C-alpha cells in the first residue's frame, strides 16, 4: 500500500514538474480539422467543411484550398463532404472524404486538378488511405480489410481480411514497405505492403480499442480506450496509464519522442520513449485532439475537433 502510494506521488510530482508550453502560432481553418500533413514548408489540413486547406508555414498564410464536391445526406439535403484523412507525396494530395449512402470516396489532387479514383460504387467504408508510391495507395475499410490500389492502371491489386475485429487505425512506415495496423481488440499487427502478409503479431498491451497508432523508426506508439499508451520496441515494450481516454498520439521521426493527448483539457504530453521521462505539457487545445504531428524533434502541430491548429516550439 505504501509502495503504491509512493509511486503515485512520484508520478504526479514528475507530471507537474515538466515544462508547460502554450502555442506560439495558431493556424485557422474554415471547419473542424480532422487530418493534417506536412510537406516541405506547407501544412495541409483536411476539414469537416469539405476542404483541404494549405498554409505556408513560413508566412503563416493560407495559400490554397482544395474543395471536395458537396454531397447529399440521407434526407436529400446538400452538405459538405467531411474529410477523413489526407496524405501527400511529391505534388499529389490523397483525400478520403464522405460519400453518399454512408460510403467513402478517394480523390487525387494533382496539377490543380481533382480526380475521383475510388467512388461509392465500390461500397467501401474507407477509414484511411496513404500513398505507397506516386502510383499506388494503401487503404483500410471499417471491416478491417486492407487494400492496395494502383491508380495509374485503375487496378485493385488486393483486398484482404486482416481480422474479424472492426478496423481502427493504421500508420505506414517511413520506407512505405509496411504498416502498423490496429483495431477494436487493441492488437497491433505489422503488415507487409507488397504481399499483405502479417509480418509480426504483437501481444496486445492495450486491452481495448486503440484509437490511433504511430509507427516510426521501427517503434510503435498507441493511444487506447483503456487509458493506456503502449510503446512497442524490441525487447523493451511497455505501457503507461492515464486517467482519461487517449484519442491521439504521435512519434518524432526517430521514435525517441512520443506525444499523447492525455486529459480532459486535451493537453498533450511529450515524453522520452527510452527513459519514459515526461518532458513537456502542451496546452491550449479547445476540443478533442484529432491529430498530433512532429515536424521535427523541436516543432509540433496539434489539430483538434475545432478550426484551430496549434503550433508549439519545444526548444
Long-range contacts (C-beta under 8 A, 24 or more apart in sequence): 14-277, 14-278, 15-269, 15-278, 15-281, 17-278, 18-269, 18-278, 18-279, 18-280, 18-281, 19-279, 19-280, 19-281, 20-280, 20-281, 20-283, 21-280, 21-281, 21-282, 21-283, 21-312, 21-313, 21-314, 22-283, 22-284, 23-282, 23-284, 23-302, 23-310, 23-311, 23-312, 24-311, 24-312, 24-313, 25-60, 25-310, 25-311, 26-308, 26-309, 26-310, 26-311, 27-55, 27-60, 27-62, 27-308, 27-309, 27-311, 28-307, 28-308, 28-309, 29-53, 29-307, 29-308, 29-309, 30-65, 30-307, 31-80, 31-307, 32-287, 32-290, 32-304, 32-305, 32-306, 32-307, 33-290, 33-291, 33-303, 33-304, 33-305, 33-306, 33-307, 33-308, 33-309, 34-82, 34-83, 34-84, 34-85, 34-290, 34-291, 34-303, 34-305, 35-83, 35-84, 35-85, 35-86, 35-290, 35-291, 35-303, 36-86, 36-291, 36-293, 36-301, 36-303, 36-309, 37-86, 37-87, 37-88, 37-293, 38-88, 38-293, 38-295, 38-301, 39-88, 43-301, 43-309, 44-86, 44-88, 44-93, 45-303, 45-309, 46-83, 46-84, 46-85, 46-86, 46-95, 47-82, 47-83, 47-307, 48-80, 48-82, 48-83, 49-80, 50-80, 50-81, 50-82, 50-83, 50-97, 51-80, 51-83, 52-83, 52-86, 52-93, 52-95, 52-109, 55-309, 57-295, 66-93, 66-95, 66-109, 66-114, 68-95, 68-97, 68-105, 68-107, 68-114, 71-98, 71-99, 71-100, 72-100, 74-101, 81-105, 84-126, 84-127, 84-128, 85-127, 85-128, 85-129, 85-130, 87-129, 87-130, 87-131, 87-137, 88-131, 89-131, 89-133, 89-134, 90-134, 92-131, 92-134, 94-129, 94-130, 94-131, 94-137, 96-126, 96-127, 96-128, 96-129, 96-139, 106-137, 106-139, 108-151, 117-149, 117-151, 117-154, 118-149, 127-167, 127-168, 127-169, 128-169, 128-170, 130-170, 130-172, 130-179, 131-176, 132-172, 132-176, 132-193, 133-176, 138-172, 138-179, 138-193, 140-167, 140-170, 140-181, 141-167, 142-166, 142-167, 143-167, 144-183, 146-170, 146-179, 146-181, 146-191, 146-196, 148-193, 148-196, 158-196, 160-196, 162-189, 162-191, 162-198, 163-187, 163-189, 168-209, 168-210, 168-211, 168-212, 168-213, 169-210, 169-211, 169-212, 169-213, 170-213, 171-213, 171-214, 171-215, 172-215, 173-215, 174-216, 174-217, 174-253, 179-215, 180-213, 180-214, 180-215, 180-220, 181-213, 182-210, 182-213, 182-222, 183-209, 183-210, 184-208, 184-209, 185-209, 186-210, 186-222, 186-224, 186-226, 188-213, 188-220, 188-222, 188-230, 188-232, 202-232, 202-237, 205-230, 205-232, 205-237, 205-238, 205-239, 206-230, 206-239, 211-245, 211-246, 211-247, 211-248, 212-247, 212-248, 212-249, 213-249, 214-249, 214-250, 214-251, 215-251, 216-251, 216-252, 216-253, 216-254, 216-255, 217-251, 217-253, 217-254, 217-255, 218-255, 219-251, 219-255, 219-273, 221-249, 221-250, 221-251, 221-258, 221-260, 221-273, 222-249, 223-247, 223-248, 223-249, 223-260, 223-261, 229-258, 229-260, 229-262, 231-258, 231-273, 233-273, 238-276, 240-271, 240-276, 247-288, 247-289, 247-290, 248-289, 248-290, 248-291, 248-292, 249-292, 250-291, 250-292, 250-293, 250-294, 250-300, 251-294, 252-294, 252-296, 252-297, 253-294, 253-296, 253-297, 254-297, 256-297, 257-294, 257-297, 259-292, 259-294, 259-300, 260-292, 261-285, 261-288, 261-289, 261-292, 261-302, 266-304, 268-292, 268-300, 268-302, 270-300, 270-314, 279-314, 280-312, 280-314, 282-310, 282-312, 284-310, 285-310
